[in-house]
Amino acid sequence: MGVVMKLIKWALAIAVAAAFVMAGGVKLTPRINPETHAMMIKATQAHIKVPPFNQLGWSAETLRVVIGLIEVWFGALALCPHYTRLSAFVLSCVMCGAIWTHLQLHEPFLVPAGLLAVTSLLFLLSGDSVSKKPSVSAAKKGQ
């Protein structure tokens, strides 16, 4: 992977980490932004009524906390080279769920769609982030 591609990948990983750690943090605690936290509490009351969430048997608070923890945890993992691809995949799935939920509630979904695009791009660019050792057969061919 060239230097420019590595810089793009790291820029995307930092952006993903910042966005999801902040978004998840706001869902978990009012200390970051009390108004947004209150809005998240209210929004989750509607989100819990959307399938498949309504079939889980969870409270709206449990759903909000679980999603917040996933966003914080996998947002932070985006900065760990061995876990960047996994993180991008999980966060892309979360954004697909967010888009589904917003569509079902007839709400705007531009932010989750943008985050899905960024996490998907990070997933694609992180395909070969761990350097591989040359195989024994490849070393013999070179002799």
N, C-alpha and C positions, 0 to 999 in steps of 0.2 A: 504494500500500500504506500503510495507516494506521500510526501510531506503535506501537500495541499489537502489530500483526502483525510489524512490524520487530523489536521487542523479543523476541517469541517466536522468530522466525527466528534472531536472533543467539544467543539462549539455547540453541536446539537446535544451532546450528553449533558453539558453544563446547563443549557437552556431547559432541557427536560427535567433535570434534577431540581433546578430552581422553581420551575412552574409547579411540579407535583409535590415537592416538599411544602411549598407555600399553600397550595390548594388543600392538601391533606391536613396540614397544620391548622388551617382555618376551620376545617370541619371538626377538629378535635378539641380546640381550645379557643375561648374568647380573647385570650391575651394578645393574639396577633392582630385581630381586627374585630372588635365586638359587634359592629353592625353587620359585617359579612357573616360572622358566626351565627348571629340570630337569624339572618336570611337563610342560611343553610339548614338550620333547625326547622324553619317553616317549610322550606322546599322539600325536605325529606319526608314530611307528613304526606305530601302528594306523591312522591316517588315510591313510597312503600305500597301504594295501591296499584302500581303497574306490574303486570306479569313480567317476569317470573318472581319478582320480589314479594308479591302478595301471597305466594305459595310457600314461602320460607318459614312463616310463623314467627318472624322477627318483629321487634318493635322498630319504629322509625329511628330511634336513637341507636339501636344496635346496628342497623344498616349504615347509618352515617359514620359511626365509629369504625366499623369494618372497612368501609371504603376509604376513610381517612387514613387508617393504618396501612392499607395496601398502597395508597398513593405516597405516603411518607417513606415507607420501607423500600419500595421498588424505585421511587424517585432517587433516593440516596444510592441505591445499588447501580443506577445508571452511570455513576462515576467510577465504578469498579470494573476494570477492563474485562475480567473473566465473566462478569454478570451483566454487562451492558446489553447484550442481545436478549437475554432472558427478561431483563427489566423492560426493555422496549416492547417485547411481545406481550407481557402481562399488562402493561399500561395501555397498549393498543386495544387489548380486550376490554379493559375498563372503559376506554373511550367509546368503543362500540356499544357497550351497555349504556353509557351516558347519552349517546346519540339516540338509541332506541327509546330510552325513557323520555327524552325531550320530544321526540316525534310523537309518542303516544299521548303526551300531555299538550300537544300543539304549542310547544315553546320553542324559542329560537335555539339552534344548536350549532351556531357558528364557532364558538369557542371549543367545544369538544371535537368538532370536525377539524379545526386547525391543529389541535393537539394530536389527533389521530394521524394527520399527515406528517407531523414532526416525529412522532414515535415510530411510525412505519418507515420513514426514511432512515431513522437511527437504526432500526432493526435491519434494514437492507445493507447499510454501510458497516454494520458490526459483524458481518458473516464470518470473517476470517481474522478476528482481532487477536487471537492467540497464535504466536508463531509456532509452526510445526517443525519437528525435527525431520530431517530427510530420512527416508526409509533405507533399510539395508540394501534392498534391490536397486534403488536409485544410486546409491554409493558405488555398487559393483559395476553398474553400467558406465559410470564415469571413468573406470580404470582401464 
